[in-house]
Amino acid sequence: MTSTDGTPPTVTFNDHLQHVAERALVSIPAADAGDIYAVSFLIDNEDDDPRQPTLTIGYNTEAQARRNIQDASDQAEARWNYAFWIQNQLTVVGDLTSDPGGAIARQEWITELGLWYEEPTDPADWVPVIGPLAAQIESQFNQICCQLARTLHATGVIERSVGRTVPVIVHELEYYEMIARRTEAANPPGLVNEFTAWVRNG
């Protein structure tokens, strides 16, 4: 499909994110699907660059959690700490190498938000100028990932891919209160109570 002037239509970052996420989830092997208890939305910055946030989608299984109980401090940590997860990568949205189209759409999205910046030549500008912009990019990216999770629940993509409704954990490598709040916002009420209790009591 092309626009009226014959040029290819512009794919928004929202559309790209949803398309790639859906494609990744439907690729889950049937042998794993029945044992999955949570989907992972790992948010990170490629090359530690706030302008290059990425979303890595994966999952963990009951079998993996059982295997790691003896290495974790308790059953809850083995179950919810990403360090003990399979750490598979169904896809990495926005990765410059594996998803160059997503990286372009992401930059256009950040630019449309008015948050794109070039690296300053004066180090004194980093904290007062770049700090607030980087924080806003992080906030916007977290919001769009939470919205994606809600959409995947609402459209039944997760249920069809896994065979039932499982929580989407929206996280980083470290866990803190905001991770619990984001994950609550990304899922139906009550679905992530076990995870958020572990974060808040840990």
LUMBA-375850 format. One line per 5 residues: number of its first residue (from 1); for each residue x, y, z of N, C-alpha, C, O. Coordinates in pm, 1 decimal, m for minus. Layout:
<atoms>
NUM> X,Y,Z,X,Y,Z,X,Y,Z,X,Y,Z | ...
</atoms>
This chain:
<atoms>
1> 85.5,m120.4,0.0,0.0,0.0,0.0,88.2,124.2,0.0,184.9,131.8,75.8 | 55.3,221.6,m84.8,132.1,344.4,m93.0,41.7,463.8,m69.8,m80.9,453.8,m76.4 | 105.4,578.2,m42.3,28.6,700.1,m22.7,m16.7,753.7,m158.0,17.4,696.4,m261.4 | m93.3,863.4,m158.8,m148.4,917.1,m282.7,m40.5,967.9,m376.9,m62.6,975.0,m497.8 | 76.8,1003.6,m323.2,182.8,1050.9,m411.1,276.4,938.9,m454.1,379.0,964.5,m517.2
6> 241.5,813.8,m420.1,319.8,700.9,m465.6,433.8,660.2,m375.0,501.5,561.0,m402.0 | 456.9,735.1,m267.1,564.9,701.2,m174.5,515.1,599.4,m72.6,396.0,597.3,m41.6 | 604.1,514.4,m19.5,562.4,415.9,80.1,508.1,485.4,204.9,557.4,591.9,242.0 | 408.6,427.7,269.3,353.5,488.9,389.5,455.6,484.5,502.7,537.8,393.3,510.8 | 448.8,584.2,589.1,537.8,589.2,704.1,483.8,499.6,814.5,367.8,511.7,853.9
11> 567.4,410.1,864.0,527.9,323.0,973.6,564.7,391.3,1103.7,681.7,421.7,1127.0 | 467.6,415.3,1187.6,496.8,479.9,1314.9,567.2,381.9,1407.6,559.4,260.5,1389.1 | 635.7,435.8,1507.1,706.1,349.7,1600.5,606.6,264.6,1679.2,635.0,148.7,1709.5 | 491.9,320.1,1712.0,387.9,242.2,1780.8,347.8,120.9,1698.6,339.8,9.4,1750.2 | 322.7,143.6,1571.0,281.8,34.1,1483.1,392.5,m70.3,1470.5,366.8,m190.6,1475.1
16> 514.9,m22.9,1454.6,628.6,m114.5,1441.8,644.4,m197.3,1568.2,664.2,m318.6,1561.6 | 635.7,m132.5,1681.8,651.6,m200.9,1810.2,548.2,m311.9,1824.3,581.6,m424.0,1862.6 | 423.3,m281.0,1793.5,317.5,m380.6,1807.4,335.1,m495.1,1708.2,317.1,m611.5,1743.9 | 370.0,m462.7,1583.9,385.9,m566.3,1481.7,497.6,m663.0,1518.9,480.3,m784.6,1510.9 | 611.4,m609.1,1559.2,726.0,m694.2,1592.2,697.2,m776.7,1717.1,733.5,m894.1,1724.5
21> 631.9,m714.7,1815.2,599.3,m787.5,1938.4,503.0,m902.4,1910.4,522.2,m1012.6,1961.7 | 401.0,m878.6,1830.8,305.4,m984.1,1797.1,373.8,m1097.4,1722.9,349.4,m1214.7,1751.5 | 459.2,m1062.9,1627.7,531.0,m1164.4,1550.3,622.0,m1248.3,1640.8,635.2,m1369.3,1622.4 | 684.5,m1182.0,1738.8,773.0,m1252.5,1831.4,694.8,m1350.1,1918.4,737.1,m1464.0,1938.0 | 581.7,m1305.9,1970.2,504.5,m1390.1,2061.1,445.0,m1511.6,1990.2,441.0,m1620.8,2046.8
26> 399.5,m1493.0,1868.2,341.7,m1607.8,1797.4,449.0,m1708.2,1755.8,417.1,m1819.9,1714.9 | 576.7,m1668.7,1766.1,685.9,m1759.4,1731.2,728.0,m1848.2,1848.5,817.1,m1931.8,1833.7 | 665.0,m1830.8,1964.0,700.3,m1911.8,2080.9,678.9,m2059.8,2049.2,570.7,m2097.3,2003.9 | 778.9,m2144.2,2071.8,763.7,m2287.3,2043.2,651.9,m2350.6,2124.8,636.7,m2322.1,2243.6 | 575.6,m2434.6,2061.6,464.6,m2500.4,2131.5,513.9,m2580.3,2251.1,442.1,m2594.3,2350.1
31> 635.7,m2632.8,2243.0,690.6,m2712.3,2352.7,713.4,m2628.7,2477.9,710.8,m2681.3,2589.2 | 735.7,m2499.1,2460.2,758.4,m2410.2,2574.8,630.0,m2345.2,2624.3,616.0,m2317.1,2743.4 | 536.8,m2321.5,2533.4,419.4,m2239.4,2564.5,346.7,m2282.6,2691.3,311.3,m2198.9,2774.3 | 324.7,m2410.9,2706.3,248.6,m2458.9,2820.0,317.2,m2442.1,2953.2,253.2,m2451.8,3057.9 | 448.5,m2416.6,2950.9,524.8,m2404.7,3075.8,559.6,m2260.8,3109.8,619.8,m2234.8,3214.1
36> 522.7,m2166.8,3023.4,554.8,m2026.1,3045.7,462.2,m1966.7,3152.7,340.6,m1985.7,3148.9 | 522.2,m1894.6,3247.7,439.1,m1829.5,3349.9,450.8,m1676.6,3345.7,376.0,m1607.2,3414.5 | 543.5,m1624.2,3266.0,558.1,m1478.7,3255.0,631.6,m1443.3,3127.1,718.6,m1516.9,3080.6 | 594.5,m1328.6,3071.1,663.0,m1271.8,2955.7,751.0,m1157.8,3005.7,710.9,m1081.1,3093.1 | 870.3,m1147.5,2950.0,965.1,m1043.5,2989.4,967.9,m931.3,2886.6,986.5,m954.8,2767.2
41> 949.0,m807.8,2935.7,973.0,m686.6,2857.5,1093.8,m618.5,2921.6,1077.6,m537.4,3012.8 | 1213.5,m650.2,2875.4,1335.2,m591.2,2930.8,1366.9,m462.5,2855.7,1386.1,m463.5,2734.1 | 1372.3,m352.1,2928.9,1401.9,m221.3,2870.8,1546.9,m183.8,2901.1,1591.3,m191.0,3015.7 | 1619.1,m144.2,2797.9,1759.5,m109.1,2812.8,1793.7,m2.2,2709.6,1713.9,27.2,2620.6 | 1912.2,55.1,2722.0,1960.3,152.0,2623.9,2080.6,94.4,2551.1,2180.3,58.2,2613.7
46> 2071.4,85.8,2419.2,2183.6,35.2,2342.1,2301.9,130.9,2354.8,2286.4,252.2,2340.8 | 2420.2,75.1,2381.4,2542.5,155.0,2399.0,2527.2,260.2,2508.4,2593.5,363.9,2505.4 | 2439.1,232.8,2605.6,2413.1,327.2,2716.0,2369.4,464.7,2665.8,2392.8,565.7,2732.1 | 2306.9,468.2,2550.4,2261.9,593.9,2490.4,2112.5,609.8,2515.0,2033.9,530.4,2463.2 | 2070.4,710.6,2592.8,1927.9,729.6,2621.3,1843.3,750.1,2496.7,1721.6,732.4,2501.7
51> 1905.4,787.3,2384.0,1830.8,807.1,2259.7,1804.5,675.5,2187.8,1736.2,672.6,2085.4 | 1859.4,565.7,2241.9,1846.2,435.4,2177.0,1787.4,330.7,2272.2,1848.9,226.5,2294.9 | 1668.4,357.9,2328.1,1607.0,256.4,2414.7,1562.2,135.7,2333.3,1514.9,149.8,2220.5 | 1577.2,19.2,2390.2,1536.4,m104.4,2322.9,1442.8,m184.0,2412.4,1443.3,m169.8,2534.7 | 1363.4,m267.3,2349.1,1274.4,m357.9,2420.9,1307.7,m500.8,2378.6,1289.0,m538.5,2262.9
56> 1357.4,m579.5,2473.9,1384.9,m720.5,2448.8,1270.3,m803.0,2503.6,1239.4,m795.2,2622.5 | 1207.0,m881.9,2418.5,1092.9,m963.4,2459.1,1137.4,m1108.4,2474.5,1199.2,m1164.8,2384.2 | 1106.2,m1167.7,2587.5,1138.6,m1307.5,2613.9,1035.6,m1366.2,2708.6,924.7,m1314.1,2721.0 | 1072.1,m1474.1,2775.2,979.6,m1536.6,2869.4,1056.9,m1627.3,2962.9,1174.6,m1656.1,2941.0 | 989.4,m1671.7,3066.9,1049.4,m1772.7,3154.2,950.4,m1885.7,3176.9,829.2,m1868.6,3163.7
61> 1005.9,m2002.8,3211.7,923.7,m2122.4,3229.0,931.1,m2174.5,3371.6,1024.2,m2144.0,3446.1 | 832.5,m2252.5,3407.3,830.2,m2315.1,3539.9,952.9,m2405.2,3557.9,1010.9,m2410.4,3666.4 | 992.0,m2475.8,3451.8,1107.5,m2564.8,3460.0,1234.8,m2487.3,3491.1,1317.0,m2531.6,3571.3 | 1251.2,m2370.8,3427.1,1369.2,m2288.3,3453.4,1369.4,m2238.8,3597.3,1474.0,m2237.4,3662.2 | 1254.2,m2198.4,3647.1,1245.4,m2150.4,3785.6,1281.2,m2261.3,3883.9,1350.9,m2237.0,3982.5
66> 1234.1,m2382.6,3857.6,1266.1,m2494.7,3946.8,1414.9,m2525.4,3945.5,1472.7,m2557.8,4049.3 | 1477.4,m2515.4,3827.9,1620.0,m2545.5,3816.4,1705.9,m2450.1,3897.6,1815.1,m2486.4,3941.5 | 1657.3,m2328.5,3917.8,1739.9,m2226.1,3981.7,1708.5,m2201.2,4127.6,1767.5,m2112.2,4188.8 | 1616.8,m2277.7,4185.1,1581.7,m2256.6,4325.9,1703.7,m2270.7,4415.9,1720.7,m2192.5,4509.4 | 1788.1,m2368.4,4389.1,1902.6,m2391.6,4476.7,2007.6,m2281.2,4466.1,2088.0,m2263.9,4557.7
71> 2008.2,m2206.5,4355.9,2104.7,m2098.2,4338.4,2052.9,m1963.5,4386.0,2130.9,m1870.9,4407.9 | 1922.5,m1952.3,4402.0,1861.7,m1826.8,4446.4,1846.4,m1826.3,4597.8,1862.6,m1929.0,4663.8 | 1815.0,m1709.2,4651.4,1797.2,m1698.4,4796.6,1669.3,m1765.8,4842.0,1660.6,m1813.0,4955.4 | 1571.0,m1770.7,4755.2,1445.8,m1839.7,4786.4,1370.1,m1864.5,4656.7,1415.9,m1826.5,4549.0 | 1254.6,m1928.1,4667.7,1176.0,m1964.3,4550.2,1129.4,m1840.3,4473.6,1126.8,m1840.8,4350.5
76> 1092.7,m1734.4,4546.0,1042.8,m1613.7,4481.3,1150.8,m1548.4,4395.1,1123.1,m1500.7,4285.1 | 1273.3,m1546.8,4445.6,1381.0,m1487.2,4366.6,1407.8,m1570.0,4241.4,1426.8,m1514.3,4133.3 | 1409.4,m1700.4,4254.9,1430.4,m1787.3,4138.6,1321.4,m1764.9,4034.7,1344.8,m1778.4,3914.6 | 1203.3,m1730.9,4081.9,1088.4,m1715.9,3992.9,1084.1,m1579.2,3924.8,1042.0,m1568.9,3809.6 | 1127.6,m1473.8,3995.3,1104.2,m1339.3,3944.2,1229.1,m1259.3,3911.4,1219.0,m1159.0,3840.8
81> 1344.7,m1298.4,3958.7,1466.7,m1223.9,3928.3,1516.7,m1263.3,3789.9,1545.4,m1380.3,3764.7 | 1527.0,m1167.0,3701.8,1567.2,m1193.7,3563.2,1704.3,m1260.4,3553.7,1734.2,m1328.1,3455.3 | 1786.6,m1241.3,3654.9,1919.2,m1304.0,3654.4,1909.5,m1455.9,3647.9,2002.5,m1522.4,3602.1 | 1796.4,m1511.3,3693.9,1777.7,m1656.4,3694.3,1689.8,m1704.3,3578.6,1661.2,m1823.5,3567.7 | 1647.7,m1613.1,3493.6,1559.6,m1649.4,3383.1,1638.6,m1707.4,3265.9,1761.6,m1703.6,3264.8
86> 1567.8,m1760.1,3169.5,1629.5,m1812.8,3048.4,1706.2,m1703.0,2974.9,1811.5,m1727.9,2916.3 | 1651.8,m1581.1,2979.0,1709.1,m1464.4,2911.1,1716.7,m1487.2,2759.7,1814.3,m1451.2,2694.0 | 1611.7,m1547.3,2707.9,1602.8,m1564.3,2562.8,1559.0,m1432.7,2498.3,1507.9,m1343.4,2565.9 | 1579.0,m1422.2,2370.9,1544.6,m1301.0,2297.9,1456.3,m1337.7,2178.8,1505.9,m1375.3,2072.5 | 1327.5,m1326.6,2197.7,1237.1,m1347.8,2085.2,1257.0,m1237.9,1981.3,1247.1,m1261.1,1860.8
91> 1285.5,m1117.0,2031.5,1315.9,m1003.2,1945.4,1374.5,m893.4,2031.7,1352.7,m889.9,2152.8 | 1449.4,m803.2,1968.7,1499.0,m682.8,2036.1,1454.8,m564.5,1951.4,1517.3,m533.7,1850.0 | 1349.3,m499.3,1991.9,1292.8,m389.3,1914.1,1381.3,m265.6,1928.4,1414.3,m223.6,2039.3 | 1418.6,m208.5,1814.6,1499.5,m87.5,1813.9,1648.5,m112.6,1808.0,1727.0,m17.8,1804.3 | 1688.8,m238.0,1807.1,1830.6,m270.5,1798.6,1885.7,m224.6,1663.1,1828.0,m253.2,1558.2
96> 1997.5,m153.6,1667.9,2051.4,m95.6,1544.9,2091.2,m200.7,1442.0,2086.9,m174.7,1321.8 | 2130.0,m318.9,1488.3,2174.2,m424.0,1396.9,2060.1,m514.1,1352.2,2041.0,m536.5,1232.7 | 1984.1,m566.0,1448.9,1880.2,m663.5,1415.5,1746.9,m600.2,1377.9,1662.6,m666.8,1317.8 | 1725.6,m472.8,1411.8,1599.6,m405.8,1381.6,1625.8,m262.7,1335.0,1579.0,m168.0,1398.2 | 1700.0,m245.6,1225.3,1733.3,m109.9,1180.3,1610.9,m26.1,1145.3,1609.8,95.1,1166.9
101> 1507.2,m91.3,1090.9,1384.8,m17.6,1061.1,1320.6,37.0,1187.1,1268.9,148.7,1188.1 | 1324.3,m42.8,1294.3,1271.1,2.4,1421.8,1353.6,115.3,1480.7,1299.4,205.7,1544.1 | 1484.0,110.5,1460.1,1571.3,216.0,1511.4,1540.6,349.1,1442.2,1541.2,454.7,1505.6 | 1513.9,342.7,1311.5,1478.6,464.6,1238.3,1344.0,518.8,1286.4,1328.8,638.7,1310.2 | 1246.0,427.9,1300.4,1112.9,470.2,1346.2,1120.3,527.3,1487.1,1048.2,621.3,1520.4
106> 1207.6,470.1,1569.8,1223.4,520.6,1707.3,1279.1,662.1,1707.7,1231.2,747.8,1782.1 | 1380.6,687.1,1624.5,1438.1,822.0,1618.7,1334.2,923.0,1569.9,1326.2,1034.4,1621.7 | 1255.3,883.8,1470.6,1150.5,973.5,1421.9,1048.1,1001.4,1531.4,1000.0,1113.9,1545.2 | 1015.2,898.8,1608.9,919.6,913.3,1719.1,974.2,1008.1,1824.4,902.5,1096.6,1871.1 | 1100.5,990.9,1862.6,1161.9,1078.6,1963.2,1168.0,1221.9,1910.9,1145.7,1317.1,1985.8
111> 1198.3,1236.4,1782.1,1204.8,1370.2,1722.1,1068.6,1436.7,1723.0,1057.3,1555.3,1753.9 | 963.9,1360.2,1689.0,827.6,1415.0,1689.7,785.3,1457.7,1830.1,705.5,1550.1,1845.7 | 838.3,1391.1,1931.4,809.1,1429.5,2069.9,884.8,1555.3,2110.8,858.8,1613.0,2216.4 | 979.0,1597.3,2025.9,1060.1,1715.2,2057.2,1171.0,1686.4,2156.0,1218.6,1776.6,2224.9 | 1212.7,1559.8,2163.4,1310.6,1520.4,2264.7,1445.1,1479.6,2206.3,1539.4,1454.8,2281.4
116> 1456.2,1472.1,2073.3,1583.9,1431.0,2015.3,1689.2,1539.0,2039.4,1657.9,1658.0,2036.8 | 1812.3,1498.2,2062.7,1920.5,1593.0,2085.9,2049.0,1538.4,2024.3,2064.0,1417.7,2005.4 | 2139.6,1628.0,1994.0,2274.2,1591.0,1951.7,2365.6,1602.2,2072.7,2343.3,1684.3,2161.6 | 2467.5,1519.6,2074.7,2557.4,1522.1,2189.5,2628.5,1657.4,2195.8,2687.4,1700.8,2096.8 | 2623.6,1724.1,2311.2,2687.5,1855.0,2324.0,2839.4,1843.0,2325.0,2894.6,1743.5,2372.1
121> 2906.0,1945.0,2272.9,3052.5,1945.9,2274.0,3106.1,1992.3,2408.1,3218.3,1958.9,2446.1 | 3025.3,2069.3,2479.5,3066.6,2119.8,2610.7,3015.5,2024.9,2719.1,2894.3,2011.2,2735.7 | 3104.9,1959.1,2793.3,3062.2,1866.3,2899.8,2971.3,1931.1,3002.5,2892.8,1862.5,3067.8 | 2981.0,2062.6,3017.7,2898.6,2132.4,3116.4,2751.0,2129.3,3079.5,2664.7,2152.2,3164.2 | 2722.1,2100.8,2952.7,2582.6,2097.7,2907.6,2515.4,1962.8,2932.5,2393.2,1951.7,2921.5
126> 2593.5,1860.5,2965.7,2537.1,1726.5,2975.9,2426.9,1717.6,3080.0,2316.5,1672.8,3049.1 | 2454.8,1758.9,3201.2,2356.9,1741.8,3309.3,2237.6,1835.5,3293.5,2123.9,1788.5,3295.5 | 2259.1,1967.5,3277.6,2142.2,2056.7,3270.5,2061.8,2045.6,3142.0,1940.7,2067.9,3143.4 | 2126.7,2011.5,3030.1,2057.3,2008.5,2900.5,2010.9,1867.6,2865.3,1893.8,1846.4,2833.9 | 2103.3,1771.2,2870.7,2072.8,1636.2,2826.0,1995.9,1556.9,2930.8,1909.4,1476.1,2896.7
131> 2026.7,1579.3,3057.6,1961.3,1503.7,3165.2,1809.7,1504.1,3156.7,1748.9,1397.1,3156.3 | 1746.1,1621.0,3149.8,1598.9,1624.9,3142.5,1543.8,1558.6,3016.2,1441.0,1491.1,3021.7 | 1611.7,1577.4,2902.2,1564.6,1515.2,2778.7,1574.4,1363.0,2786.7,1482.4,1292.2,2745.7 | 1686.1,1313.1,2839.6,1704.0,1168.7,2854.4,1598.4,1109.7,2946.4,1546.5,1001.2,2920.3 | 1566.4,1180.7,3054.0,1465.0,1132.3,3148.7,1327.8,1126.6,3082.5,1250.2,1034.3,3107.5
136> 1297.9,1225.1,2998.4,1167.9,1225.9,2930.1,1158.9,1114.3,2825.8,1053.9,1052.1,2809.4 | 1270.2,1089.2,2755.2,1270.3,978.7,2658.8,1245.0,847.4,2731.5,1166.1,764.6,2686.0 | 1312.3,828.9,2844.7,1294.1,706.8,2923.6,1148.6,691.4,2966.7,1090.9,583.2,2956.4 | 1090.2,800.6,3015.0,951.7,796.1,3061.1,856.2,762.3,2946.8,766.4,679.6,2962.8 | 875.7,826.3,2831.9,788.6,801.9,2716.6,803.0,658.7,2666.2,704.1,595.4,2629.4
141> 925.6,607.9,2664.5,947.5,471.2,2616.3,884.3,370.1,2712.0,823.1,272.8,2667.9 | 898.9,392.4,2840.6,834.5,304.2,2938.1,683.0,303.7,2919.8,619.1,198.7,2926.8 | 626.5,421.5,2896.2,481.4,431.3,2878.1,435.5,355.6,2754.0,333.5,286.7,2756.6 | 510.9,368.7,2646.3,469.9,303.4,2522.4,481.4,151.3,2534.9,403.6,77.8,2474.0 | 578.9,103.8,2614.0,593.1,m40.1,2635.4,481.4,m93.6,2724.6,432.1,m204.3,2703.0
146> 441.8,m15.8,2823.7,329.1,m56.5,2908.8,199.7,m61.3,2828.1,118.3,m152.2,2844.3 | 182.2,37.8,2740.8,63.8,39.0,2654.6,64.4,m80.6,2560.9,m40.3,m140.1,2535.3 | 181.2,m116.2,2509.7,193.4,m233.0,2423.0,148.4,m358.6,2496.2,73.6,m439.5,2441.3 | 193.5,m374.7,2619.6,154.1,m492.6,2697.5,3.1,m496.6,2717.0,m59.0,m602.1,2703.5 | m55.6,m381.9,2748.8,m201.7,m376.8,2766.6,m273.5,m415.4,2638.2,m373.9,m486.6,2641.3
151> m221.7,m368.1,2525.1,m282.4,m400.2,2396.1,m271.8,m549.2,2366.5,m367.2,m610.0,2317.9 | m157.1,m607.9,2395.3,m137.5,m750.7,2370.3,m230.7,m835.1,2456.5,m276.5,m941.2,2414.0 | m258.3,m787.7,2577.3,m356.6,m855.3,2662.2,m497.4,m838.1,2603.1,m572.9,m934.4,2589.6 | m530.5,m712.9,2568.3,m666.0,m681.8,2523.2,m701.7,m751.9,2392.7,m816.6,m791.7,2373.2 | m605.6,m767.3,2304.2,m631.5,m829.5,2174.3,m618.8,m981.3,2179.2,m647.3,m1049.5,2080.7
156> m576.2,m1034.3,2293.7,m567.1,m1178.5,2309.5,m442.0,m1241.4,2251.9,m432.1,m1363.9,2244.8 | m345.1,m1158.6,2210.2,m223.2,m1212.6,2148.7,m146.2,m1300.0,2248.2,m98.5,m1408.0,2213.2 | m135.0,m1252.9,2370.8,m61.0,m1329.6,2471.9,m132.5,m1460.8,2500.5,m70.1,m1566.8,2504.9 | m261.9,m1453.1,2519.6,m338.8,m1574.0,2551.0,m330.1,m1676.3,2437.9,m317.5,m1796.1,2463.2 | m336.8,m1629.8,2314.4,m327.6,m1722.4,2201.6,m187.3,m1780.6,2187.4,m171.7,m1896.1,2147.8
161> m85.9,m1701.9,2219.3,52.5,m1746.7,2201.7,96.8,m1843.9,2309.3,175.0,m1935.5,2283.8 | 45.7,m1822.9,2430.6,89.8,m1903.1,2545.3,m14.5,m2007.1,2585.3,17.2,m2108.2,2648.0 | m138.5,m1980.5,2548.1,m245.3,m2073.0,2584.1,m328.6,m2027.5,2700.8,m429.1,m2089.9,2734.9 | m286.6,m1917.2,2762.8,m359.9,m1861.6,2876.5,m304.4,m1722.1,2903.0,m208.3,m1680.0,2838.6 | m363.8,m1651.3,2996.4,m317.0,m1517.5,3031.3,m201.9,m1527.0,3131.1,m216.6,m1587.6,3237.3
166> m88.8,m1467.9,3097.9,25.4,m1462.3,3189.0,70.7,m1317.6,3199.7,46.0,m1239.2,3108.1 | 136.2,m1280.0,3308.9,179.2,m1141.1,3325.9,294.3,m1103.1,3234.3,376.9,m1186.5,3197.2 | 297.9,m974.9,3198.5,411.4,m917.7,3127.2,490.7,m835.8,3229.6,439.5,m738.8,3285.6 | 614.7,m875.2,3253.1,698.3,m804.9,3349.3,777.6,m698.3,3273.9,863.3,m730.3,3191.6 | 748.3,m570.9,3302.8,816.9,m459.0,3238.0,929.4,m416.5,3332.0,904.1,m360.1,3438.5
171> 1053.0,m443.7,3292.4,1161.3,m431.3,3391.1,1292.8,m389.4,3329.2,1307.6,m380.4,3207.3 | 1387.5,m364.2,3417.4,1526.7,m340.0,3381.3,1607.5,m451.5,3447.9,1550.3,m550.7,3492.9 | 1739.2,m435.9,3454.3,1818.9,m537.1,3522.1,1812.5,m521.9,3673.4,1839.7,m616.7,3747.1 | 1776.5,m402.3,3719.7,1756.7,m377.0,3862.4,1607.3,m361.9,3889.4,1530.3,m324.8,3800.8 | 1567.5,m391.8,4014.5,1426.5,m384.8,4052.3,1406.4,m280.5,4161.8,1483.9,m272.7,4257.2
176> 1302.1,m201.4,4146.6,1269.3,m98.8,4244.9,1121.4,m65.6,4230.5,1052.3,m124.3,4147.1 | 1072.6,27.8,4310.8,928.9,53.9,4317.2,868.4,88.6,4181.5,758.6,43.3,4149.2 | 939.4,168.9,4101.8,882.1,208.4,3973.8,863.6,89.1,3880.3,772.2,89.0,3797.8 | 949.3,m12.5,3892.1,932.9,m133.1,3811.3,801.0,m200.9,3848.2,727.3,m246.8,3760.9 | 772.1,m206.5,3977.6,645.7,m265.9,4023.0,526.9,m186.8,3968.3,428.4,m245.7,3924.0
181> 535.7,m55.0,3971.2,425.0,28.7,3924.6,403.0,14.4,3774.4,289.5,4.8,3727.8 | 513.3,13.1,3699.2,499.8,m2.8,3554.6,437.5,m137.2,3519.6,351.7,m146.3,3431.8 | 481.4,m240.3,3588.8,428.8,m373.4,3560.1,281.2,m382.6,3596.0,203.8,m447.0,3525.1 | 242.1,m318.6,3705.4,99.0,m313.4,3739.9,20.1,m242.8,3630.8,m89.0,m286.1,3593.8 | 76.6,m132.6,3579.2,7.0,m55.3,3475.3,m4.2,m131.6,3344.7,m92.8,m104.1,3263.8
186> 85.3,m227.5,3323.4,90.4,m299.8,3196.4,m1.3,m420.9,3191.7,m19.2,m480.6,3085.5 | m59.8,m458.3,3305.2,m134.3,m584.0,3314.0,m272.9,m564.9,3375.4,m298.5,m464.8,3442.3 | m361.7,m660.9,3352.3,m492.2,m657.2,3418.1,m475.4,m658.7,3569.5,m377.6,m714.2,3619.8 | m569.4,m598.6,3643.7,m559.6,m590.6,3789.2,m540.4,m727.3,3854.6,m611.6,m822.8,3823.5 | m444.1,m735.2,3944.9,m421.3,m855.9,4023.1,m330.8,m958.9,3959.8,m285.2,m1051.1,4027.4
191> m303.7,m945.1,3829.9,m228.0,m1048.6,3760.5,m81.4,m1054.0,3803.6,m17.3,m1158.6,3794.6 | m29.2,m941.0,3850.4,113.6,m936.4,3883.5,138.8,m921.7,4033.4,247.1,m879.5,4074.1 | 40.8,m955.8,4114.8,55.1,m937.3,4258.9,174.9,m1012.6,4316.5,243.1,m962.1,4405.7 | 200.1,m1131.8,4266.3,311.3,m1211.3,4318.8,445.0,m1142.0,4286.3,534.0,m1135.2,4371.2 | 457.8,m1092.0,4165.5,579.8,m1024.1,4126.5,599.8,m895.3,4205.5,708.4,m872.1,4258.7
196> 498.0,m811.9,4214.1,512.6,m684.1,4282.4,537.2,m702.9,4432.5,607.9,m623.3,4494.2 | 480.1,m806.2,4490.1,506.8,m834.5,4631.5,654.3,m868.7,4651.1,715.3,m827.0,4749.6 | 711.5,m944.3,4557.6,853.1,m978.9,4566.5,940.2,m853.8,4553.7,1036.8,m837.5,4628.2 | 906.3,m765.9,4459.7,985.0,m642.3,4441.5,979.3,m557.5,4567.3,1081.8,m507.1,4613.3 | 861.3,m541.7,4622.5,844.0,m449.7,4735.1,891.4,m507.0,4868.3,922.1,m432.2,4961.1
201> 897.1,m635.9,4877.1,941.0,m696.1,5003.6,1086.3,m742.2,5000.1,1140.5,m788.8,5100.3 | 1148.7,m728.5,4882.4,1284.8,m777.2,4866.2,1389.8,m687.5,4930.3,1509.0,m717.5,4923.7
</atoms>
